[in-house]
Amino acid sequence: MKSFFSANCLLILAILLLLCAPNSQAENCPFIDGNTCTDCIPVTLGTYVGTTADKTGTIDDSSCTDGDVIDAWHCFTPSTTGAYRVNLCISDFDTSLAIYSDCDNSEFACNDDACGRPGLPPFQSELLWTAIAGETYYLRVSGYVGAVGDYMLTIESLPPATNGGAECVSCTPITDGVFVGSNDFTDDRWYCYTATCNGRVRASTCEQTGFDTVISVLDACGGNVVAFDDDACGIVNRGSVVEWFVEPSATYFIQVAGFNGLTGQFQLTVDCDACLEDPTGDFNDDGLVNGRDLPGFMAALMQVEDSNGLLCRGDFDGSGEVDPPDISAMATKLLRSGLPVSEGDTCSDCIAVTDGLYTGTTVDNTGFNDDTDCADGDRIDEWLCFTPDISGTAVAGLCQSRFDTTLAVFKQCGGESIACNDDLCGPLGLPAWASGLSWPVTAGERYLLRISGYLDATGDYTLLLNTLDDTNEDPPDGTTCERKLPLADGATLGASEFTPNGELWYDYSATCFGRATIRTCAAASFDTILTVFDGCDGGVVAQDDDACGIQDRGSIVSWFVRPGINYPVRVSGFNGATGTFVVDVSCTPCFDEPTSDFNDDERLDSRDLAGFLDALLTGACDAAARCAGDYDRSGQIDAADIAPLIGSLLTQR
């Protein structure tokens, strides 16, 4: 049998070593899919995951941003003519996206910031365009000011565009459904909607909207405003939601505009939620009628706008609104139900929790208590009870919650609070309106935690609870390197708000011969920095600030380890920032028998040379797979590994 690699192939290897040496031109290096427009990666409808981290960059920046010179290219050929959407919303860096009709810089659409991952600023990109069947479109994925990272490219077809009229009198007739439009060439778009039910209509631009919208609903052109909204979808999404009560066949005029004259493409969704023929009084739609339905009924009775769109749940007399004649019927419903109280709705029905992470909501609670000492109007609450196993200091934080919270601690129901906080922290990119506090605890004693919202704000919350043992003279509380906490593979919760220096120290003992990786990407509430040392008085082994992307602001460190070696790990914050985080640790072992199969395709060819050459020239082992070429187990790929690599190539069949 002939050797797969002949002497000529070894000569090619030597030439590649020369061409790819430091200071050589990137275009001489091994081929990379998607690195240029002509080498674009074909995609169809659906989702594709890729990276720009290994790309070289081939053209100048695009028209909609600055410095996006490192790019990845895809080509898309639709089978039908129509409207299409492409987005990078679930990507881990500040992206830009452009569409070209050919590879000669013929850009015809470009976007920088249009969307983002849930709860984070809109630093990702999205475009809508009309494509012609059989034509090829070239999609350029890049990053603002040279940013690179992993991306998720999603392409989908859209319903036919339904642009509203430029004036109310020229409105476009619609019924229930999804409508794609644009106000790029006029300040606003008008639709005339004819109601299809007796109930509640909801009109929304929350889904796939590229600018800050405003929705108004009128009962006639130049008539009364029935409903209005700017940012009900949230400060990150910037879409709008309006709801109003309708009767069948009534016509309403919907205006979609942009805040401060902004323009762009939008998706308007309209649906009509019919009232039940036999109203149940179940305003929160949980299958029960109890005290938690009273806020909805009272809001409907007082004609207060309600976001659930369920006001007609209490229209017992069929008058088209909830009015005084419905009070008697609602009272009967409540009496028959026995007014059951949900768990956590009162102090006596508190939910038992332990150290760790707990999620809940105050949205459906009744709130019979007065407000706390540290805030005003926080009457709608949820109660938790906590009995620590050890004495020390308990730390509780709501930093990842999405509404303006308050947090108080009690020793008994009806007593005075022993600790209370309104504003301490908040999710990344949002104001510090969430709460956190610490208080001394005694093992075996019960403490009551009351979670509420400023001025009756409600929402979903995430509580991080941790008890620190401070009864020892020198406990491992993570405040210094000498008092570092144990860190194992897997996920570990942490909070730095209450440490004296705003940082936490961990002690990681390597579990494999290979590559250890630590991340704070998943759930950090602040801009983290990860630093790994070879000892408390030693040098820095690895450090990172924003490898997870400028939105996440989480960090990733990776370094070569050997079993049983301990490494101090410090979690701190950029510019002294503090908050809660999850540390995710993994150890990926090197292969027992190095194969030099760097791209993990189970064969040796020229595509593996890029990984070997990069590791050889940098003296590094930048990914666990690159340990496949560390034949002498020195902890890096060096000159001693060249001969074994050539031997592997010669013996390849």
N, C-alpha and C positions, 0 to 999 in steps of 0.2 A: 504494500500500500504506500502511496506517496504521502509525504508529510504535507499537512495543510499549509504550513508556512515554509516556503522555499528560501534559498539564500537571497533571492530577489526581494522577498517580503521582508527579510531582516535588513536589507539595504534601505527599503522604504521606511522601516522603523527608525533607522539611524537618521534618515533625512527628516522625519517628523520630529525627532529629538532636537535637531538643529533648528528647524523652522519654528517650533513652539517654545524655544528657549525664551527667557525674559527679554522684553523689548522687541520681540518679533511682532509682525502685524497679525491681528486677530483673524483676518480672512484666510490666512495660511493654515489655520488650525483645523482639526477634523470637523466634518459636516454636522450641523445641528438643525433638526427639523424646525421650520417656522422662523429661522433666523433672518430671512430676507423675504421680500414680497414674492419673488419667483420661487422660493422654497416653502410657500405657504402650506399650512396644515389644513386639509379639507374638513369642513364641518357641515352638519345638517341641522335640522330642527332638533332642539334638545340642549343638553348641557355638556360642556367640555372643560376639564380641569387641566391647567397648564402653569407654566412659570416663565418669568422673564429673567430670573436670576442667572441663567446660563447663556443669555443672549449677548451679542456684541454691539448691536446698534448700527444701523446702516444709513439713515437719512436724518435730516434736520428735524426739529420739533414740529408738532402739528400747529394748526391755526388757533386752537382754543385754549392753549396753555403754554407754559414756558419749560424748556429744558427736558422735554420727554423724548430723549434721544435713544434710550434703550427699549427695544420693541420686540414683540412677537407677532407673527402674521398668520392669519387664517383666511381661507377662501370659501365662500358660500354661494351656491348656485340654486336658487329656489325653483321648485317644480311648477309653481303657479304664480301668477301675477297678483299682487295685493300688498297689504300693509304688514310690516314686520317690525319686531322689537328685538334689539340686542342689548344685553346689559352685563355689567361686571359687579353687580351690587354685593355679591358675597365674595369679596376679595380681601386680601390682608394688607394692601398698601394703597396709597393715593393714586388712583388710576387716571388715564385718559383713554379715549376711544375715538377712532376716526374710521371712516369708510371711504374707499377709493374705487373708481370704476376700472382702473388698470394699474400697472406698476410704474407709471411715469409721473408720480406725484399728483395724480388727478383727484385730489381730495374733494368730496362734495358734502360731507357731513362730519361734524366733530363735536365732542362733549367732554368736559372735564369733571364737574361735580353735579350729579343729579340724584344719587341714591346712596344708601349705606346699609351696613349691617344693623339689625335691630338695636336701638338704644345708643347708636353712635352717630357722629356727624356725617353728613352726606358727601364723602370724599370719593365715592365711586361713580362710574360713568354709565350712561344709558342713551340710546338713540332709537328713534322711530323713523322709518322711511318706507317709501313705496318701491318695491322691487319688481322687476320684470322677469317672467319665467324664462329660464335658459340663460340669462345673463349672469356672469360671475362678478361677485363683489368681494373686495379685499378688505379685511377687517384688521386694523392695526391696534394692538394692545400695548400701552406704554404707561409710564409713571411720571407724575409731576416732579420736576427738578431732579431727574435721574433716578427716582425711586424704582425699586424692583421688588418682586415678590411673587407669591402664588396667587393665581386668579381662577375664577369660575366664570366662564363665558356661557351665557344662556341666550338662545335664539328661539323666538316663538312667532307664530303667525297671529294676526289680529283680525277682529271683525272689520268689515269695510268702514272706512272713515266716514263719520257723520258730523260734519262741521255745522255748528249752529249758525244762525243768521247774525249779521253784524249789528242789527238793531232789533229791538223787541218786536216791532211790527212785521219783521221779516224772519221771525223765529222758525226753527226747523221742528216739525211735529215729531214727537217720540212717545213711546209707552214704556213699559218695564223692559229693562235690558241693559246692555253694556255698549257704550258709544265712545269712539275714539275721535278726538278733535284737536284743534290747535288754534290759538289766538295770535300766532306769529304775525299776521298781517292785519289784525284789528285788535283793539284794546280788550274786547270781550266777545263772548259767544252767547247767543240766546236760543233756548229750546222751549217749545210749548208742550207741556206734559198733560195728558188726559188721564185722570185717575182710573184705575182698573178695579178698585175695591172700596169697601167701606172700612176704613182703618187708618193706618199710619204709613206714610210714604217716607222712604229714606233715600236721599241722593248723596253720593259720595265721590270724591276724587282721591281717596286714600291709596288706591292701587295704581302703581305705575304712573305717577305724575312727576314731570321734570321741573316744576317750579312751584312757588308759593301761591296757591290758588285762594280765591274768595268766591263763595257761592251765595247768591241771593235768590229768594223765591217771592214772586209777586202774585197777587190775585187778579191782576190785569195790567196791561201796559200803562205805566204811569200811576198804578194803583198802590195799594197798601203792601208793605213788606210782611209776608207771612212767616218767613224763616231766613236766618242769616248766619253764616259762619266763616271764620278764617282758618284757624289751626286746630280743629278738633281732633285731627289724626295724630297730633303731637308735634313738638318743636323740631324733631328730626325729619319726619315725613313731610310736613308742611302742606298736606292735603286738607280738604274740608269735608264736613258732614253736616247736612241739615235734615231735620225730621219735622213733619207736620201732619195734622189730622185732615183726612179728605173724605169726600163722598163720591160714589161712582159717577163717572162721566164729567166731573168738574175739571176745568182746565186751569193750569197754573203755569207761570212763566219763569223759567230757570235761567239765571244769568251766571256764567262761569267767567271770572276775570282773574287778574293777577294782582297781588299786593304791590302797591306803589308802582303800578303799570308794568309789572313783570309779564313776560310772555313765554310760551312754550307749548309742548304737547301734553295732553292729559287724557285720562280715561274716566268717563262719567258713568257710574253705575246707579241705576234707579230701580227700586222695587217697592211694592205695596204690600204691607203686612195686614191682612184682614183681621178685623175683630172677631173673636169667637162668637158663635151663635148663642152660646150659653156662657156668659162671662163667669170666670172662676174666682176672681180676686187674687190670682197668683201673679203678682206684678213682677217678681224676680225670676219667674219661670223655673222654679226648682221642684215643682210637683207638689208643693205644700202651701197652705194658707196659714200664715202665722204673723207674729209681730214684725218680721223682717219685710213683710209686704206693705206695712203701714206708711213708710216714707213715700213709696210710689203712689199709693192711693191719695195721700194728703197733697202731694205735688199736683196730681191730676185734678183734685177737687179745687185747689187754689189756682188752677190754670197756669202752673209753673212748667216751663219747658223741661221735658224728661228725655234723657238720651237713650233709653231702652226702646222707645217706640212701642210701648205696651200700655199706653194710657187707657185704651179701650177695653182693657181687661176688667175694668170696673164700671162700664156703662151698662148697668143692669136693666135700665128702663128703655134702652135703645134710642136715647135722645141725640146721640152723636157727640156727647161729652159726658164727663164725670161731674155730676152736680149734686146738690143736697138730697134729691129723691133717692140717690144711690147709697147714702150713708146707712140706712136701715138694712139693706141687702148685704152690704159689706160686713156690718156688725154681726149679722146672722152667720155668715160664712166663718168669721173668726170664732164665734162661740161654739159652733159645731166642730171646729178643728181642735179646740182645747188649747189654742195658743201655744203650741210647742216652741221651745227655745232652742236654738242651735248651740252646738258645743262652742265654747269660747265667747258667747255673746254676753255673758255676765261673769262677774268675778267668781261666783259660786260654781259656775260651769266651766272653769278654766281648763285649757288644754295642757296636759302634762308634756314637758319637753326636757331634754338633757343637753349636755354639751354637743355642739355641732351646728349644722345648718338646718333651718326650718323655714318653710315658705307657707304663706297664708294670705288671707284677704280680709279687708274690713268693709268691702263694698256692700254686702248684704246684711250687715249687722245693724241693730236698732239703736244702740247707744242711749241707755237710760241714765248714765252717770253724768255728773257735772264735769267741767273741764279741769285740767290739771294746774299745778302751781306755775309751770314754766311756759305755758302758751294760752292762747285765747280760743274759745269755741271748739275745742277738740273733744266733742261729746260722743262721737260715733267711734266705738272702740272694740278691740278684741283682747281677751285675757288669756295669758299663759301662766302656768305654775311650774316652778323650777326648784328642785331639791338637790343641792350639790352633794357629791360623795366625799369631797375634801373641803377643809377650811382654807381660806385664802381670799383672793380677790376675783370676783366675777366680772367679766367684760361682755357687754351686749351691744351689738351694732346693727342698725338698719340701713347701712350705707348704700346697699345696692337696690333699695326700694325706689319706686317711680312716682311717689307723691310726697307732699310736704308732711313729714311724719312728726309725731311726738312719742316719747318713750318715758315711762315712769315705773318705779319699783315700789311695792308695798309689802308690809309684813302680814297684814290681815285685811279682809274685805271691809270697807267702810272706814279704814284708818287713814293716817296721813302718809304721804309718800316719803320714802327715805332717800330717793334719788330721782331726778327728773331732768330731761334734756329735750330741747326743741331742735336746734340746728347745729350739726357738727360736721357732717360729711355729705357725700352724694355720689351718684354714678358719674363716671368720667364724662366730661363735656357738659354737665348740668350743674346748676347751683347747689351749694351745700345746704340743702333743705332737709336732709335725712338726719336721723338722731343716733346717738351713741352715748354710753355712760359706763362707769365701773363703780362697784360698791363692795364692801367687805362682807364675806359670807361665812357661815358656820356649817360644817358638815351635818347633814340630817335635818336641817331646818328648811321650811318651805318659804319661797319668795314668790310674789305675784307680779307679773310683768304686764303692764297695760300699754297696748299699741294703739295709737290714734292719729288723727290728722289735724293740722292747723286749720281753724275756721271750718270744721266739719269736712275737710278733705278726706276722701277714701281712695283705696286702691289696693293693689297686690304688694305684699312686702316680703323681704328676705331677711331673716334674723340670724346673725352669727353669734353664738353663745360659747364662751370659753371660760373655764375656771383655772386660775393660776395658783399654784401652791406656794405661798410665801411664808409658810411656817418654818421652813428650814433656813439656816443662816445663809446658805449659798445655793438656792434652788436653780435648776436648769430652766430658766424662764425665757431664754432667747434674747435677753437685753444686751449681752456682750458675747464675744467669741468664747470666752472661758465658760459661759453659762449657756451655751448653745443647746437647742432642743434636738432630739433625735429625728432624722429624716430618712424615710424608707421609700422604696419604689412605690408608685401609685400617687394618689391625690392627697394633699394635706392642706387644711384650712389655716389661714393666718390673719392676723390683724395688727397693724403697726400704729393705730391711732393713739394708743395709750402707753406706748413704750417711751422711756425718757428721751431717747435720741431719735425716735421715729424710724427705727429699723429693727429687724428680727434676724437672729443668727440660728443656723441649723448645722447639724453634724451628719454628713452623708457618708456611709460606709459602702464602697462599691461592691456590687453583687456579681460582677462578671468581668471577664477580660475582654474589653471592647470599648464601646463609646457610651458614656453617660450623657443624658440630655435632660435639662431642667427647663420648664416653661411656666410662665405666668399668663399665658395668652387667654385662658378660658374665662376667667371671672374676676379680673383685677378692677377695683374701683378707682385706681389712680395710676399715674405714670410710673411704672416700676423700673428698678435697676437690679440686675442679678450679678453678683460677683462671687467667684469660686477661688479659694486660696489653697495652698499646699500645707498650711498650718496657721495657727493664730498669729504667729510672728513671721509668717512666710510670705512668699510672693503670690502675685495674682496668676491663676491658671487660666481663667476664662472670665470675660465680663461682657455684658450687653445691656443696652437701654431699650431700643424700639424694634427688635427683630420681628415682632408680631405685626408690625405695621403702625402707621401714625394714628390710626383710629383706635386700635386696641390699646396701644401704649404699653402692652405687655412685653416681656423679655424672653429670650431663648439663649441658653449657654450649652455648649457641647464640648466635651474633652475626652481624651483617651484615659482609661482607668484600668487598674488591676484589682482583683478581688482582695477584700480586707483592708484596703488603703482608705483612710478617712480624710475627708475634705470639708473644711468649714465653708458654709454657703451663707452669704448675706443678702437679704432682701431689703432694699431701701427705695426711696422715692426721688424722682428728679426734682431738683430745687427744694428738697425737704418735704415733698408731698407724702401723705400717709393715707391709709385706708385698709380695706380688706382685700384678700387675694386667695387664690388657690394655686399651690405649687404642685406641678405634675412632674414626676420623676420617672425616668426609664433608663435601663441599661441594656444596650444591644450588643451581644457578644460577637466577636470576630469569628469567622469560620474556622473550624478545627483544621481543615486542610485548605490553605489559600488557593484560590482558583484564578484570580485576576479577572473574573467575570464582573467588571465594574458596573455594567448596566443591567445585570441580573436577567439576561435573556437566555442563559444556559448555553452560551457558545462564545468562543473567542474570535473577535474580528476587530477591524479598525475602530469600531465605535467604542471599544473598551480602552483604547489608547489614550483618549482624552482624559479620562479619570486617572489613569496611572501617571501620565505625564504631569498633570496638574499637582498630584500629590507628591511626585518625585521632585518637581522643581520648587515647591513650597516647603518641602520637608514636613508635610502635615498629613493628618488623617482626618479630613474634614467631614466625613460621613461614615457611618458604621460599615457600609458596603466596601469602603476603601481599605478596610482591614483585610480584605481578600488578597491584597498584594503585599502585606507585611510578613514576608516569609521568615524573617529572623526574629519576629516578635520584639522588635526594639521600641515599639510604640509609635513609629512613624515609617513612612515609605522613604527609603534612602538608597544610596548607591549599592548597598549590599543586597538589595532586592532585584536588581536588574538581571543578574545571571539566572536566578530561579524563574523570573518572568520569561526570559528567552527560552529556557528549558521547557516551560509550559507551552509556549508557542510551537516549538519544534515537535513536541510529542502530541500536539492536537491532531486529531484525525478528521 
